Amino acid sequence: MLLSVTRRHMATDFELILRFENAKERKRAEQLLEACHFEIAKLETELSEYMVLSFVYQLNQSEPNTRLQAPRSVAELWQHSEAVRELSKNAFNPLVKSNGPGSIHFDEETNAMWRSDERVRLSFAAIGKGFAIDRVRDMIRAAGFSHFFLNAGGSSIFCEGFAGEGLPWRFGWSWQKNECGKYLGEAIEHKSGRPLAFGVSGVLEQGSHILDPRSRTIPQNELLSVFVATSSATYADALSTAFFVAGWDGVKDFPQSALASVKKDGELRWNGIFQEEWKPLC
């Protein structure tokens, strides 16, 4: 049996689904999913760049060289963001600069953060949903559940186990709509049941909104949508953005990741790890 609870966080619908076996487990599942949504809401109050009381908002409004004590969530996410930035050779970057070389600094010993230039601000928009999904994943595992599906708006997903006996979790990777507004793409079946996260980035929902942080321009690689599958939703979320920005040449060395893309001319491309799991789709 499945229990699904959807709430809106981070301007996205978070759908959390648990598989349970009996009435006693259902009560625990209900309480757990409510606790998970509470945790996501709490994370949003710390990570949002729009909530006045959030740490990120306060950092972005602070005077240069003013040290602020970052909560644990921000410190962890900053370190993850820096790891992806280095891995992607700056195709992913949590810093948004109006102009100039401004930067944000982090002290690992004290968790203090500060801006060195008022022209720079911090944004976790391309990694925060995946981080929240990973936090929920850990809560669910700790509670003893091993079959679940976590979906943040279709762009950040984590699943483990099965939807039912012999039934894989299924979801859609969409990259365009037809003239009637129907989503077009491919159905993904996760048949192995092993823990896996999926990240999708593209132009379907918001148009050409992803900028190359190195040039502050729209990427010129003709990609319509990209798909990344890896072990962490945090990294799948961020790597999909880096993939969309850098194109195949910039991501071919991403470790242990299934990669696929669709170009504006309809061309599909994928790597060997993706092929082992899902190809051929068509």
ABEGO torsion letter per residue (X at the ends): XBBBBBBBBGGBBBBBBBBBABAAAAAAAAAAAAAAAAAAAAAAAAABAABAABAAAAAAABBBGBBBBBBAAAAAAAAAAAAAAAAAGGABBABBBABEABBBBBBAAAGBBBBABAABBBBAAAAAAAAAAAAAAAAAAAAGBABBBBBBGGABBBBBEBABBGBBBBBBBBABBBAAGBBBEBBBBBAAGBBBBBBBBEAAAAEBABBBAAAGBBBAAGBABBBBBBABAAAAAAAAAAAAAAEAAAAAABBGBBBBBBBAAGBBBBBAAAAAAAOBAX
